């Protein structure tokens, strides 16, 4: 399991802002590294920490100075909490934390706090546990991961609480370790803290990374770990399903803004026909607050729903079981093309879908169109508080059939408030077209721009009277430098606009709406 090879926590020497003061808790969303307990002397009186009532053999000692007399150096600040026990025949110990005069919030799935973390140092083999976590009358049971697997080193144990929406909390009933290797032992704790919900930047937008145990779809455990969700150096989003600590963790990102009616484009770089039969990639809209509109859920979904013989793709308007609300189909990849683009245009009168091979910006040829569908039924929802979401999850929470990690790569997401169009008919859709006025027939790149042609001042693919008018206003003469917008008329790059540049324009002159020869510059 991944938790058996967990990276050991690196000891940090960054002390608290002042060793003699305690960071106050307040009923607001808190910033990174927010302290619940640092086990420093200044916290005495602000928090009570005691053994559970069922642990007569457990002694709780704090503050204990780190790095002295065999005590490990603290990971944050100078002091640690020591748990020492003997005669614990049930092989379980638990410790309660209760704060006075201050509280903390767990604001739920998409904002605020995603995890409670604590650093754990097991000082004796008999104190190694099979299970660690938090139990609370408010929080319920939340398993920790990873559980420490070696002695005499720090591990960071994370409790995934991103799904919990509770405010003004003042205690944690039990931070516990179960199925201990022996009935006696010693554990040290440090730096009990709240960790905010993670956010990423992808495709020019801000996204929240979902975190929470036992959540839909599935139910599944969703992790905000960089092992599950990250953006690579090329700007592509990676979503993974990975095993840790005997569980499979899925991934989801949620756009911070609501876009409403318009056109949504997703480009998937990984092949969906190779997804594990129990895994599904979803690209969709969702509004948690709108059950009356079936959560405003409109889906692209890729997966076989546990049946290897099933089709691998579908368009869905929820509720999916209503007649006419779903279209299933197969993506059978063209040779040499692994990327696919999926377009949903949502309007009041209908929702239109299209899938094609290749990147989002390029208008597909008919041979590259995979499937189209138009839905004009009664379940088309009005816009409201929906967000765009992308997730990779397991059907019914069942593990992958082959027992391996699952990954999906999304290279692009784009939104346009109007239906897709290629106004200048250069093969590049308007939202991607930097050179939007290109003449028909001009060769363009992926941004809709023609190559550099001397004299093509307005970058429309021809050299005509409009270019000459702009050029003549910038003539400086030989050896006289130019600046600003006139620099674009310096076709030979010698710092002036003179007869040589005019000669280049003449050689490339093509006339209005006649594509110029890219090789005309000589």
Secondary structure as GFF3:
##gff-version 3
##sequence-region A 1 522
A	DSSP	three_ten_helix	2	5	.	.	.	ID=ss1
A	DSSP	beta_strand	34	37	.	.	.	ID=ss2
A	DSSP	three_ten_helix	41	43	.	.	.	ID=ss3
A	DSSP	beta_strand	47	51	.	.	.	ID=ss4
A	DSSP	beta_strand	58	65	.	.	.	ID=ss5
A	DSSP	beta_strand	79	85	.	.	.	ID=ss6
A	DSSP	beta_strand	92	99	.	.	.	ID=ss7
A	DSSP	beta_strand	104	107	.	.	.	ID=ss8
A	DSSP	beta_strand	113	122	.	.	.	ID=ss9
A	DSSP	three_ten_helix	125	127	.	.	.	ID=ss10
A	DSSP	beta_strand	131	136	.	.	.	ID=ss11
A	DSSP	beta_strand	140	145	.	.	.	ID=ss12
A	DSSP	beta_strand	154	160	.	.	.	ID=ss13
A	DSSP	beta_strand	165	169	.	.	.	ID=ss14
A	DSSP	beta_strand	171	178	.	.	.	ID=ss15
A	DSSP	beta_strand	185	196	.	.	.	ID=ss16
A	DSSP	beta_strand	199	202	.	.	.	ID=ss17
A	DSSP	beta_strand	205	209	.	.	.	ID=ss18
A	DSSP	beta_strand	212	215	.	.	.	ID=ss19
A	DSSP	beta_strand	220	222	.	.	.	ID=ss20
A	DSSP	beta_strand	229	231	.	.	.	ID=ss21
A	DSSP	beta_strand	237	244	.	.	.	ID=ss22
A	DSSP	beta_strand	247	255	.	.	.	ID=ss23
A	DSSP	beta_strand	262	268	.	.	.	ID=ss24
A	DSSP	three_ten_helix	272	274	.	.	.	ID=ss25
A	DSSP	beta_strand	279	286	.	.	.	ID=ss26
A	DSSP	three_ten_helix	291	296	.	.	.	ID=ss27
A	DSSP	beta_strand	298	303	.	.	.	ID=ss28
A	DSSP	beta_strand	313	317	.	.	.	ID=ss29
A	DSSP	beta_strand	326	329	.	.	.	ID=ss30
A	DSSP	beta_strand	340	346	.	.	.	ID=ss31
A	DSSP	beta_strand	351	357	.	.	.	ID=ss32
A	DSSP	three_ten_helix	366	368	.	.	.	ID=ss33
A	DSSP	beta_strand	369	375	.	.	.	ID=ss34
A	DSSP	beta_strand	387	394	.	.	.	ID=ss35
A	DSSP	three_ten_helix	395	397	.	.	.	ID=ss36
A	DSSP	beta_strand	406	416	.	.	.	ID=ss37
A	DSSP	three_ten_helix	430	432	.	.	.	ID=ss38
A	DSSP	alpha_helix	465	472	.	.	.	ID=ss39
A	DSSP	three_ten_helix	484	489	.	.	.	ID=ss40
A	DSSP	alpha_helix	499	508	.	.	.	ID=ss41
###
